[in-house]
Amino acid sequence: MVYLLFSQKAVPLQCVFHSIRFKVNKGWSKALLLFLCPYLSIPLHKSSLKKLLKPLASGNNIKAGYIQNITGNEPHKIYLFKDSTILAKIPYGKSFQKGEMTMVFYNECYPFHANGRTFFKEMFNDTIFSIDNQYQPVPRWYIELGKYKIAEDARYTLTDPRKSVFDNAATLTPIGKWDNKLFFSARANKQNYLFYYDLKEKKSNSIQISYPENSFAIPEEHSFIPKCMSDDGKYLISYEIQENDENPVIILAEK
């Protein structure tokens, strides 16, 4: 298990990403049968997968889908299947009372693939998991954000539509792993950031992308927020689909 502990002191968020401490759990399976990818469309077996909301995976003819826990009592988060046969179900493990407001997010599960292994993190879960050869999740890194943490039950307890579950919180999205580094995008205080954690050096560093006025925070009007990494680790990749436009805009940033 890896603990990423953010400073509890009142420091600018740019500095927070330099305050991570690390502890590693080396016990995990080497064999993985999946390649999670949030952009693939997959055929669904209607009789058994009616609730499947988010296609995630493809690899070795094995696919997966992620189910958002909108009601608070969904039994399973991920279905792993081949053709129309369900191979395994990964449970949520917790249930919550449905809140006054119903929240559905465009993307709530963040998968990435590195070194022949598959990883995923959920929006309201602080743990990054891998999936072993028995189709079971294995905890790899635990992220402790301190006062920037989003409560696990935030989507069910919000009652004021003028507020957001992300107020005063930081959201971290894993982008990928390359050269013994974990790459993340983050959003907090209405600003977007890029940073990486060096697994060998046990420290984090921001990735500085220069914008006008010498600001290294990504301005609100700029949409480059990397969603994934190329297999060779050379490029951070983002995309944007314009409204009423069939031609997506692809953005690459070379490291």
GIWOHU-V153659 format. One line per field, one symbol per residue. burial: I if it has 24 or more other ideal C-beta (glycine too) atoms within 12 Angstrom, else O. A space follows every 10 residues. Layout:
burial = ???
This chain:
burial = OIIIIIIOOO OOIIOIIIII OIOOOOOIOO OIIIIIIIOO OIOOOOOOIO IIIIIIIIIO OIIIIIIIII OIOIOIIIII IOOOOIIIII OIOOOOOOOO OOIOIOIIII IIIIOOIIII IIIIIIIIII IIOOIOIIII IIIIIIOIII OOOIIIOOOO OOOOIIOOII IIIIIIIIOO IIIIIIIIOO IIIIIIIOIO OOOIIIIOIO OOOOOIIIOO OOOIIIIIII OOIOOIIIOO OOOOOOOOOO OOIOO
